Amino acid sequence: MRLHPNRERRLLDGASIAIRPGDRLAVAGPSGAGKTLLLRALALLDAIDGGEVRWKGQGISHDAVPGYRRHVVYLHQRPALLAETVEQALRRPFSLRVHGKARFDRSRIEQWLDDLGRDRTFFDKPVRNLSGGEMQLVALLRAIQLDPSVLLLDEPTAALDPASSTAVEALIDRWIEADHDARAIVWVSHDADQTGRIAHRMLHMNAGRLEHRSE
């Protein structure tokens, strides 16, 4: 659980979720229901006052957190890109020790840019000139190139036009199917049509509680 700062109510209240390989979960609910906090708690970005996040059935020690975050990646609705150009932003994760011997694969990104309707000049675009939607695209590419086991998506297409949103949905679908037995997503969205397209299981959240589940 997570308590409100005034301690009068729980921001997460008995929220329990199990994520399995191949899962495509969508989380819906009103603003302030706790959807973002749930994702951030799963990514170990926000501490919880009770309960536990477990990975492959085991608790996660402090020393294991960096490795856990290699496998469970949270994608913020308004991402920050600490780089001068798009390509630098995409290369940056590979400078971190946690990613070991993994290397930046430009050709893979080029294929994804084609799928998203962007050409090669996008690599050289200054980050400061990116629109909100373009920032979301770069953040998505930066995440999926690392092939995490679980991708936590917080309104990942909120700043995109309908055509770009559809392209993102298709790209994520292909990314999951490329290794279906090793990847899963949890997608927060206010768009009921979108969640109907991308999810195999729906979770409804209200006042910090997961109230309703449907297959």
Contacts in CASP RR format, 6 or more apart in sequence:
PFRMAT RR
TARGET T0000
AUTHOR 0000-0000-0000
METHOD contacts of the structure
MODEL  1
MRLHPNRERRLLDGASIAIRPGDRLAVAGPSGAGKTLLLRALALLDAIDG
GEVRWKGQGISHDAVPGYRRHVVYLHQRPALLAETVEQALRRPFSLRVHG
KARFDRSRIEQWLDDLGRDRTFFDKPVRNLSGGEMQLVALLRAIQLDPSV
LLLDEPTAALDPASSTAVEALIDRWIEADHDARAIVWVSHDADQTGRIAH
RMLHMNAGRLEHRSE
1 10 0 8 1.000
1 11 0 8 1.000
1 12 0 8 1.000
1 13 0 8 1.000
1 14 0 8 1.000
1 15 0 8 1.000
1 48 0 8 1.000
1 49 0 8 1.000
1 50 0 8 1.000
1 51 0 8 1.000
2 10 0 8 1.000
2 11 0 8 1.000
2 12 0 8 1.000
2 37 0 8 1.000
2 41 0 8 1.000
2 46 0 8 1.000
2 47 0 8 1.000
2 48 0 8 1.000
2 49 0 8 1.000
3 9 0 8 1.000
3 10 0 8 1.000
3 11 0 8 1.000
3 49 0 8 1.000
4 10 0 8 1.000
4 11 0 8 1.000
9 207 0 8 1.000
10 208 0 8 1.000
11 34 0 8 1.000
11 37 0 8 1.000
11 208 0 8 1.000
12 34 0 8 1.000
12 37 0 8 1.000
12 38 0 8 1.000
12 41 0 8 1.000
12 48 0 8 1.000
12 208 0 8 1.000
13 207 0 8 1.000
13 208 0 8 1.000
13 209 0 8 1.000
14 208 0 8 1.000
14 209 0 8 1.000
14 210 0 8 1.000
15 38 0 8 1.000
15 205 0 8 1.000
15 208 0 8 1.000
15 209 0 8 1.000
15 210 0 8 1.000
16 210 0 8 1.000
17 25 0 8 1.000
17 38 0 8 1.000
17 42 0 8 1.000
17 186 0 8 1.000
17 203 0 8 1.000
17 210 0 8 1.000
19 25 0 8 1.000
19 42 0 8 1.000
19 150 0 8 1.000
19 184 0 8 1.000
19 186 0 8 1.000
20 184 0 8 1.000
21 149 0 8 1.000
21 180 0 8 1.000
21 181 0 8 1.000
21 182 0 8 1.000
21 183 0 8 1.000
21 184 0 8 1.000
22 176 0 8 1.000
22 180 0 8 1.000
22 181 0 8 1.000
22 183 0 8 1.000
22 184 0 8 1.000
23 184 0 8 1.000
23 185 0 8 1.000
23 186 0 8 1.000
23 200 0 8 1.000
23 201 0 8 1.000
24 176 0 8 1.000
24 184 0 8 1.000
24 185 0 8 1.000
24 187 0 8 1.000
24 198 0 8 1.000
24 199 0 8 1.000
24 200 0 8 1.000
24 201 0 8 1.000
25 184 0 8 1.000
25 185 0 8 1.000
25 186 0 8 1.000
25 187 0 8 1.000
25 199 0 8 1.000
25 200 0 8 1.000
25 201 0 8 1.000
25 202 0 8 1.000
25 203 0 8 1.000
26 186 0 8 1.000
26 187 0 8 1.000
26 188 0 8 1.000
26 189 0 8 1.000
26 195 0 8 1.000
26 196 0 8 1.000
26 198 0 8 1.000
26 199 0 8 1.000
26 201 0 8 1.000
26 202 0 8 1.000
26 203 0 8 1.000
27 35 0 8 1.000
27 38 0 8 1.000
27 39 0 8 1.000
27 186 0 8 1.000
27 187 0 8 1.000
27 188 0 8 1.000
27 189 0 8 1.000
27 203 0 8 1.000
27 204 0 8 1.000
27 205 0 8 1.000
27 210 0 8 1.000
28 35 0 8 1.000
28 188 0 8 1.000
28 189 0 8 1.000
28 190 0 8 1.000
28 192 0 8 1.000
28 195 0 8 1.000
28 202 0 8 1.000
28 203 0 8 1.000
28 204 0 8 1.000
28 205 0 8 1.000
29 35 0 8 1.000
29 190 0 8 1.000
29 204 0 8 1.000
29 205 0 8 1.000
29 206 0 8 1.000
30 206 0 8 1.000
31 190 0 8 1.000
33 205 0 8 1.000
33 206 0 8 1.000
33 207 0 8 1.000
33 208 0 8 1.000
34 205 0 8 1.000
34 208 0 8 1.000
35 154 0 8 1.000
35 188 0 8 1.000
35 205 0 8 1.000
36 77 0 8 1.000
36 154 0 8 1.000
36 188 0 8 1.000
37 46 0 8 1.000
37 208 0 8 1.000
38 205 0 8 1.000
38 208 0 8 1.000
39 74 0 8 1.000
39 152 0 8 1.000
39 154 0 8 1.000
39 186 0 8 1.000
39 188 0 8 1.000
40 46 0 8 1.000
40 74 0 8 1.000
41 48 0 8 1.000
41 53 0 8 1.000
42 53 0 8 1.000
42 72 0 8 1.000
42 74 0 8 1.000
42 150 0 8 1.000
42 152 0 8 1.000
42 186 0 8 1.000
43 69 0 8 1.000
43 72 0 8 1.000
43 73 0 8 1.000
43 74 0 8 1.000
43 152 0 8 1.000
44 53 0 8 1.000
44 60 0 8 1.000
44 65 0 8 1.000
44 68 0 8 1.000
44 69 0 8 1.000
44 72 0 8 1.000
45 74 0 8 1.000
52 59 0 8 1.000
53 59 0 8 1.000
53 60 0 8 1.000
54 60 0 8 1.000
55 64 0 8 1.000
55 68 0 8 1.000
55 71 0 8 1.000
55 72 0 8 1.000
60 68 0 8 1.000
66 98 0 8 1.000
67 98 0 8 1.000
69 98 0 8 1.000
70 98 0 8 1.000
70 99 0 8 1.000
70 146 0 8 1.000
70 148 0 8 1.000
71 148 0 8 1.000
71 149 0 8 1.000
71 150 0 8 1.000
72 148 0 8 1.000
72 149 0 8 1.000
72 150 0 8 1.000
72 152 0 8 1.000
73 143 0 8 1.000
73 146 0 8 1.000
73 148 0 8 1.000
73 150 0 8 1.000
73 151 0 8 1.000
73 152 0 8 1.000
74 152 0 8 1.000
74 154 0 8 1.000
75 139 0 8 1.000
75 140 0 8 1.000
75 143 0 8 1.000
75 151 0 8 1.000
75 152 0 8 1.000
75 153 0 8 1.000
75 154 0 8 1.000
75 156 0 8 1.000
76 139 0 8 1.000
76 154 0 8 1.000
77 136 0 8 1.000
77 154 0 8 1.000
77 155 0 8 1.000
77 156 0 8 1.000
77 158 0 8 1.000
78 132 0 8 1.000
78 135 0 8 1.000
79 135 0 8 1.000
79 136 0 8 1.000
79 138 0 8 1.000
79 139 0 8 1.000
81 89 0 8 1.000
81 127 0 8 1.000
81 130 0 8 1.000
81 135 0 8 1.000
81 138 0 8 1.000
81 139 0 8 1.000
81 142 0 8 1.000
82 89 0 8 1.000
82 92 0 8 1.000
83 89 0 8 1.000
83 92 0 8 1.000
83 127 0 8 1.000
84 126 0 8 1.000
84 127 0 8 1.000
85 123 0 8 1.000
85 124 0 8 1.000
85 125 0 8 1.000
85 126 0 8 1.000
85 127 0 8 1.000
86 122 0 8 1.000
86 123 0 8 1.000
86 124 0 8 1.000
86 125 0 8 1.000
86 127 0 8 1.000
86 130 0 8 1.000
86 138 0 8 1.000
87 106 0 8 1.000
87 123 0 8 1.000
87 124 0 8 1.000
88 127 0 8 1.000
89 127 0 8 1.000
89 138 0 8 1.000
89 142 0 8 1.000
90 104 0 8 1.000
90 109 0 8 1.000
90 123 0 8 1.000
90 138 0 8 1.000
90 141 0 8 1.000
90 142 0 8 1.000
90 145 0 8 1.000
91 104 0 8 1.000
92 142 0 8 1.000
93 99 0 8 1.000
93 142 0 8 1.000
93 145 0 8 1.000
93 146 0 8 1.000
94 102 0 8 1.000
94 103 0 8 1.000
94 104 0 8 1.000
99 146 0 8 1.000
102 146 0 8 1.000
104 145 0 8 1.000
105 145 0 8 1.000
106 123 0 8 1.000
108 145 0 8 1.000
109 123 0 8 1.000
109 141 0 8 1.000
109 145 0 8 1.000
110 120 0 8 1.000
112 141 0 8 1.000
112 144 0 8 1.000
112 171 0 8 1.000
113 119 0 8 1.000
113 120 0 8 1.000
113 122 0 8 1.000
113 141 0 8 1.000
115 167 0 8 1.000
115 170 0 8 1.000
115 171 0 8 1.000
115 174 0 8 1.000
116 137 0 8 1.000
116 164 0 8 1.000
116 167 0 8 1.000
116 168 0 8 1.000
116 171 0 8 1.000
117 167 0 8 1.000
118 137 0 8 1.000
125 134 0 8 1.000
127 135 0 8 1.000
127 138 0 8 1.000
130 138 0 8 1.000
131 159 0 8 1.000
132 159 0 8 1.000
133 159 0 8 1.000
133 160 0 8 1.000
133 164 0 8 1.000
135 159 0 8 1.000
136 156 0 8 1.000
136 157 0 8 1.000
136 158 0 8 1.000
136 159 0 8 1.000
136 160 0 8 1.000
137 160 0 8 1.000
137 164 0 8 1.000
137 168 0 8 1.000
139 156 0 8 1.000
140 156 0 8 1.000
140 168 0 8 1.000
140 171 0 8 1.000
140 172 0 8 1.000
143 151 0 8 1.000
144 151 0 8 1.000
144 171 0 8 1.000
144 172 0 8 1.000
144 175 0 8 1.000
147 179 0 8 1.000
147 183 0 8 1.000
148 183 0 8 1.000
149 182 0 8 1.000
149 183 0 8 1.000
149 184 0 8 1.000
150 183 0 8 1.000
150 184 0 8 1.000
150 185 0 8 1.000
150 186 0 8 1.000
151 172 0 8 1.000
151 183 0 8 1.000
151 184 0 8 1.000
151 185 0 8 1.000
151 186 0 8 1.000
152 185 0 8 1.000
152 186 0 8 1.000
153 172 0 8 1.000
153 185 0 8 1.000
153 186 0 8 1.000
153 187 0 8 1.000
153 188 0 8 1.000
154 188 0 8 1.000
155 188 0 8 1.000
155 189 0 8 1.000
155 190 0 8 1.000
156 168 0 8 1.000
156 187 0 8 1.000
157 164 0 8 1.000
157 165 0 8 1.000
157 168 0 8 1.000
157 169 0 8 1.000
157 189 0 8 1.000
157 191 0 8 1.000
157 194 0 8 1.000
160 168 0 8 1.000
165 194 0 8 1.000
169 194 0 8 1.000
169 197 0 8 1.000
169 198 0 8 1.000
172 185 0 8 1.000
172 198 0 8 1.000
173 198 0 8 1.000
175 183 0 8 1.000
176 183 0 8 1.000
176 184 0 8 1.000
176 185 0 8 1.000
185 198 0 8 1.000
187 195 0 8 1.000
187 198 0 8 1.000
187 199 0 8 1.000
189 195 0 8 1.000
189 198 0 8 1.000
195 202 0 8 1.000
196 202 0 8 1.000
200 215 0 8 1.000
201 213 0 8 1.000
201 214 0 8 1.000
201 215 0 8 1.000
202 212 0 8 1.000
202 213 0 8 1.000
202 214 0 8 1.000
203 210 0 8 1.000
203 212 0 8 1.000
203 213 0 8 1.000
204 210 0 8 1.000
204 211 0 8 1.000
204 212 0 8 1.000
204 213 0 8 1.000
205 211 0 8 1.000
END
